[in-house]
Amino acid sequence: MGWDTLLTIVAVVVCGVIYLLPSYIAFNRHKENRWLILVINVFLGGSFIGWLVALYMATRTAAVRGIKSA
């Protein structure tokens, strides 16, 4: 196994981690729609826009639902 092979393996692993980063963030933050984010990330993440949408969904804060007082 030469250096070229090792470098290729490292590059593939790094790219895979970056590719799945939105899903990792969503599952780590226990988002309600984490499975939807995973599906968007896996199937549309190949396009940069799909990856950005998944990243946005994973990092946005949840809307605070206030209780209306009388």
N, C-alpha and C positions, 0 to 999 in steps of 0.2 A: 504494500500500500504506500503510494508515494505522496508527496506533499500536495500534488494537484488534487488527488482524491480526497484528502483530508480537508483541504480548503473548500472543495465543492460540498462536502457534507456539512461543514460549518455554515457555509453560505445558505444552503437549503434550510437548515434549522433556524437560522436567524430570520430569513424571509418568512418562514412559516409562523414564527412567533409574532412578527410584525403584522402579518396577514390576519391572524386570529386575535390580535390585541383588543378590538372592540368587544368580542365575545368574552374574553377573560375579564375585562373591566366590568361588564354587565353581570356576570356570575359572581364576581368578587363583591360587588355592591348589592347583590340580591335584588336586582331589578325585577319588577313584576313581569315585564315583557322580555325577559332574557332569552327565552327560546325563540321569539320572533327576531331578536337581534342576531342570534346565532344563525338562523336561516338566511337572513339578509346578508350577513357576513360571509357565509359559505357560498351562497349562490350568486350574489351580486357584488361581492367584495373584489372580484377580479377587475371590475371597472373601478376606477378611482372614486367616482361619484358614489357607487354603492358602498364602498368602504367608508367614505366620509359620512354617509347617512347612518351607517351602523355605529360609527364612532360617536356621532352626535347623539344618537338615541341612548348610547351607553353612558355618556358623560353628563347629560342634562339632569338637572335636579327635578325632583318630583314636585308637582304643583301642590301647594299647601291648601288644604280644604278647611276653611274656617267654619266654626259653628256660629250660626246666626243667633244673636242674643235678642231677646224680646224687648 
